[in-house]
Amino acid sequence: MEEKPEEPKQKEEEPDELADLAEELKEEEELEEEVEAKEEVPTAEKEEEVKPSKEKGKEEEKEIVEERVYTVPLGKALIQPPNKRTARAVRMLRSFIIKHMKLEAHKEGETEEDETPARLIIDNEVNEKLWSRGIEKPPRKIRVRAEKDKEGNVTVYLAEGD
């Protein structure tokens, strides 16, 4: 006799659960339709209008005038005491790029106060590569890619494949 009352309880629970699931599905579908309707029209137009202006600004700022790939020898950094070697390697890299990319174009006799001086920017990846083995063991050489923009600023990146 105990089995008979259990079966009707299960039958009563199943329709309720199905009804609840059906309601939840309907609500989810309605929400998805509302979200899709909102996202399609306004955001697409806004993104198209905003993106070109940002991209144009970036392209103008980062117009590359000159790009070169160098293998910078850093072996002479080992002349320094062990706790100063990587710092010396960074200075050597900086002086190498300044020399080869002709960053200091101002002559001693000329004074141009209106123009801002060109800068050397070393990318974080290059710095991490130099410091990867600690202060005492910098790499003997490093391959870098130097880019000079129209303002005269030079940015140094790791060469591809390194």
Secondary structure, 3 states (H helix, E strand, C coil): CCHHHHHHHHHHHHHHHHHHHHHHHHHHHHHHHHHHHHHHHHHHHHHHHHHHHHHHHHHHHCCEEEEEEEEEECHHHHHCCHHHHHHHHHHHHHHHHHHHCCCCCCCCCCCCCCCCCCCEEECHHHHHHHHCCCCCCCCCEEEEEEEEECCCCEEEEECCCC
